[in-house]
Every structure is written in structure tokens, then in C-alpha cells.
Amino acid sequence: MITWRTATVVSHAKAWTGAQELHVRLHDPLPGRDDDPDATVRALAYTQLVGAPDPGDHVLLNVSALARGLGTGGYALVVGP
């Protein structure tokens, strides 16, 4: 099952060809967690697929692997605006 979350982009981080790392603030905590509401998570946007979100933009994330602690390097994946 896919776990979805919406978030607000806080800032840009590293970028390389075709990808932009972002820091985002989730609108709701990950399942089973009571995270600090001001905490941010890293998200990865493949820019040719979803564009390059700017700080303040709202994005839809796939957080399935992050929520389950799987080995994705700790990134949520941006799937849309």
C-alpha cells in the first residue's frame, strides 16, 4: 500500500541533472509517529517529471519507504504539485 502525504517546500538543497533535493514540512506526521510539527524531511523531485518546486509550494509525496524505514536514503518522493 502506498502512503501519501502533502507537504510545503521549505528550501532547496543539492541538485544534479534531472533531480532536485528539497526540504519539506509534512502537513501530517508519518504513520505511527508524533513528529515535531516544525520538523522537515528530505524529498526528491525528478524535475523532468514533476518540475522544480519552489519554497512555499505544496507538493504531494510518496512516503511509503520512509514511513516503513526502508533503505531509500531517507527521501520522500515528489509525485506532483
trRosetta pair geometry for C-beta under 8 A, 3 or more apart (Angstrom, degrees):
i j d omega theta_ij theta_ji phi_ij phi_ji
1 64 7.5 -178 100 -122 53 117
2 62 5.9 -58 -164 -137 109 100
2 64 5.2 -78 -140 -62 53 130
3 30 7.6 58 148 -148 144 79
3 31 6.4 -102 -134 -11 141 120
3 62 7.3 104 71 -166 58 56
3 63 5.1 -70 103 76 103 81
3 64 4.5 144 27 -88 88 60
3 67 4.8 -22 73 16 163 154
3 68 7.9 160 4 -29 138 92
4 60 6.5 -18 -164 -172 108 95
4 61 6.8 142 -158 77 57 55
4 62 6.5 -38 -100 -102 64 50
4 63 7.1 120 -133 20 14 89
5 26 5.1 -22 162 -143 140 106
5 27 6.8 175 180 40 87 81
5 28 6.0 -141 -136 58 99 88
5 30 7.3 -64 -58 -90 148 62
5 60 7.9 157 85 -158 37 51
5 61 5.0 -20 66 63 82 108
5 63 4.9 17 9 -5 116 136
5 76 7.1 -64 54 -146 116 148
6 26 7.7 114 82 -156 43 60
6 27 4.7 2 83 14 90 132
6 28 7.6 64 44 11 77 91
6 58 6.1 5 -179 -177 108 103
6 59 7.1 163 -155 83 62 40
6 60 5.8 -35 -101 -101 72 59
6 61 7.2 160 -103 14 20 86
7 24 3.9 60 142 160 138 123
7 25 5.9 161 -163 75 90 38
7 26 4.9 -49 -97 -99 101 43
7 27 6.1 -146 -90 -16 41 78
7 41 7.6 -95 -119 49 155 103
7 43 6.9 174 71 -46 153 150
7 58 7.2 161 84 -152 36 60
7 59 5.6 -22 64 61 85 87
7 61 5.6 27 4 -15 118 129
7 76 7.5 105 -8 91 151 157
8 24 6.5 158 76 -159 35 79
8 25 5.1 -13 57 56 90 96
8 27 7.2 95 -17 -64 86 87
8 56 6.8 -21 -173 -145 102 24
8 57 7.2 158 -152 83 60 35
8 58 5.7 -36 -96 -96 67 65
8 59 7.8 145 -105 16 19 78
9 12 8.0 22 176 -62 118 60
9 22 5.3 -66 -134 -168 98 132
9 23 7.6 99 -164 75 60 51
9 24 5.4 -46 -101 -101 46 85
9 43 8.0 -102 -105 53 81 133
9 53 4.8 175 -53 131 151 118
9 54 6.4 148 87 104 146 26
9 55 5.2 -130 114 -111 97 35
9 56 6.5 -32 67 29 90 29
9 57 4.8 21 17 54 123 83
9 58 7.8 -137 -3 -76 80 18
9 59 6.2 70 -48 -10 95 118
10 22 7.6 129 43 170 68 86
10 23 4.6 -57 64 103 111 95
10 24 6.1 174 1 -108 88 24
10 25 5.5 90 -53 -24 114 95
10 40 5.4 -73 17 -110 151 138
10 55 6.2 -5 159 -132 18 95
11 22 7.2 162 86 -159 42 64
11 23 4.8 12 53 44 85 112
11 55 5.6 12 -90 -89 42 118
12 15 6.8 -11 177 -48 116 113
12 20 6.3 -57 -141 -176 100 110
12 21 7.3 100 -174 81 60 62
12 22 6.2 -47 -112 -106 46 66
12 23 7.9 -97 -31 14 4 81
12 55 7.2 -92 -23 -45 76 93
13 21 4.0 -57 72 103 106 109
13 22 6.5 -174 11 -93 92 13
13 23 6.0 97 -41 -32 111 88
13 42 7.0 -39 19 -130 156 100
14 21 4.6 38 56 25 76 131
15 19 6.8 180 -152 97 58 60
15 20 4.8 -8 -111 -113 98 69
15 21 6.7 -138 -71 20 51 75
16 19 5.5 8 61 57 81 98
18 46 6.2 -7 160 -156 87 76
18 47 5.9 -159 -163 41 35 93
18 48 5.6 -29 -137 -10 87 110
19 44 6.1 -15 -165 -170 111 97
19 45 6.9 150 -156 80 58 51
19 46 5.7 -32 -98 -106 78 54
19 47 6.4 -160 -89 -6 19 91
20 44 7.6 152 78 -156 44 51
20 45 4.7 -15 60 61 94 103
20 47 5.5 77 -9 -60 105 110
20 52 5.2 93 -17 -132 158 90
20 53 7.6 -174 92 38 137 71
21 42 6.1 -21 -168 -165 102 104
21 43 7.4 145 -161 77 53 45
21 44 5.9 -27 -104 -101 63 69
21 45 8.0 -176 -84 22 16 76
21 75 7.6 -96 -128 -115 90 121
22 42 7.2 139 76 -160 49 53
22 43 4.6 -25 66 65 102 95
22 44 7.4 -176 20 -81 82 21
22 45 6.1 50 -15 -11 121 110
22 53 6.4 7 -91 71 153 112
22 59 7.8 84 91 12 164 159
22 78 7.1 59 24 -49 137 131
23 40 4.4 32 177 157 98 144
23 41 7.5 158 -152 76 59 27
23 42 6.4 -39 -98 -99 60 56
23 43 7.6 147 -109 18 12 84
24 40 6.2 145 69 -158 28 90
24 41 6.0 -30 64 63 83 76
24 42 7.8 103 19 -144 83 12
24 43 4.7 19 2 -4 127 131
24 59 6.6 -81 -120 48 145 121
24 61 7.1 168 91 -59 160 141
24 76 7.0 -79 51 57 132 132
25 37 7.9 48 -173 166 111 59
25 38 7.2 -41 -129 -151 124 35
25 39 7.5 138 -128 84 78 40
25 40 5.4 -61 -77 -100 66 78
26 29 6.4 110 100 -99 136 29
26 30 7.1 -74 -140 -45 177 69
26 35 7.3 65 52 69 128 143
26 39 8.0 -7 26 85 98 85
26 41 6.4 35 -34 10 106 119
26 61 7.7 -82 -106 39 89 145
26 63 7.7 32 -107 -75 129 157
29 33 4.9 -137 163 91 118 87
29 34 6.1 116 86 -119 179 25
29 35 4.4 164 -126 24 110 95
29 37 8.0 -83 -61 -91 96 62
30 33 4.6 33 68 31 88 127
30 35 6.7 68 19 -21 86 128
30 63 6.1 -133 -111 146 99 139
30 66 6.7 -118 -110 118 141 98
30 67 4.6 -172 -166 -108 112 86
31 67 5.3 54 33 -165 96 127
32 67 7.7 115 33 -172 102 92
35 39 5.0 -98 168 45 111 139
36 39 4.2 104 69 -31 94 104
41 63 7.8 48 111 -121 163 118
41 66 6.8 66 -173 -168 144 152
41 74 7.6 -144 -164 165 89 85
41 76 5.6 67 119 -10 128 117
42 74 5.8 63 45 119 119 93
42 75 5.1 -66 108 -105 99 69
42 76 7.2 162 93 18 49 75
43 59 7.1 141 140 93 162 147
43 61 5.9 -92 -123 -112 129 125
43 75 6.2 112 -130 -167 25 81
43 76 4.4 -35 -106 70 86 93
43 77 7.0 163 -161 -92 80 10
43 78 5.4 85 158 -48 118 91
44 75 4.5 23 -15 180 109 142
44 76 7.4 175 17 79 69 44
44 77 5.7 -29 63 -111 91 61
44 78 6.6 -142 89 7 39 88
45 50 5.3 -111 -160 77 95 120
45 51 7.4 -44 170 82 130 47
45 52 6.5 136 107 -118 139 45
45 53 5.9 -175 -77 11 162 98
45 59 7.6 -93 -87 -138 118 153
45 78 4.0 -9 -95 43 81 143
46 49 4.5 35 94 24 105 115
46 50 6.3 91 64 16 66 96
46 78 7.6 -168 17 66 61 94
47 50 6.9 -82 -121 62 26 67
47 51 6.1 -4 -156 -179 67 14
47 52 4.8 7 -124 -65 114 84
50 53 7.4 -22 132 -34 106 97
50 59 7.8 66 165 -142 136 113
50 78 5.2 -170 100 121 163 107
50 79 6.7 -165 -87 -173 139 13
50 80 6.1 -133 -129 -93 111 32
50 81 7.2 166 -171 -43 93 68
51 81 7.3 9 46 -62 128 106
53 57 4.2 -142 -164 77 97 144
53 59 5.3 -46 -88 -67 164 125
53 78 6.6 -146 -6 -144 131 155
53 81 7.1 161 -95 -109 106 77
54 57 5.2 104 57 -22 63 116
57 81 6.8 -76 178 -142 115 89
58 81 7.0 75 85 173 70 67
59 78 5.0 -44 178 -134 138 103
59 80 7.0 158 -161 89 68 41
59 81 6.2 -66 -110 -131 61 34
60 78 7.4 102 72 -159 53 60
60 79 5.3 -63 101 67 98 90
60 80 4.4 5 43 62 118 89
60 81 7.2 27 4 78 91 17
61 76 4.2 12 -173 157 131 126
61 77 6.5 136 -158 69 72 42
61 78 6.0 -44 -99 -96 72 46
61 79 6.7 136 -126 10 20 89
62 65 8.0 47 131 9 94 86
62 76 6.7 165 74 -173 47 76
62 77 4.6 -13 54 61 101 101
62 79 5.3 77 -24 -35 98 127
63 66 4.6 -64 -166 54 76 117
63 67 5.1 82 130 -32 94 102
63 76 4.6 -25 -95 -121 80 109
63 77 8.0 -167 -70 27 40 66
64 67 6.1 -61 -147 35 21 108
64 68 6.4 -1 162 0 60 114
64 70 7.9 2 122 20 75 131
65 68 6.0 -69 -144 49 29 100
65 70 4.0 -84 -156 59 85 117
65 71 7.7 -71 -178 52 119 31
65 72 4.2 88 121 -26 142 135
66 69 7.8 33 -179 -70 27 31
66 70 7.8 -65 -47 42 22 80
66 72 6.5 -73 -62 54 68 132
66 74 6.7 74 -118 -154 95 40
66 75 7.0 -120 -72 89 115 25
66 76 5.2 -43 -13 -77 152 74
72 75 5.5 -111 133 47 107 79
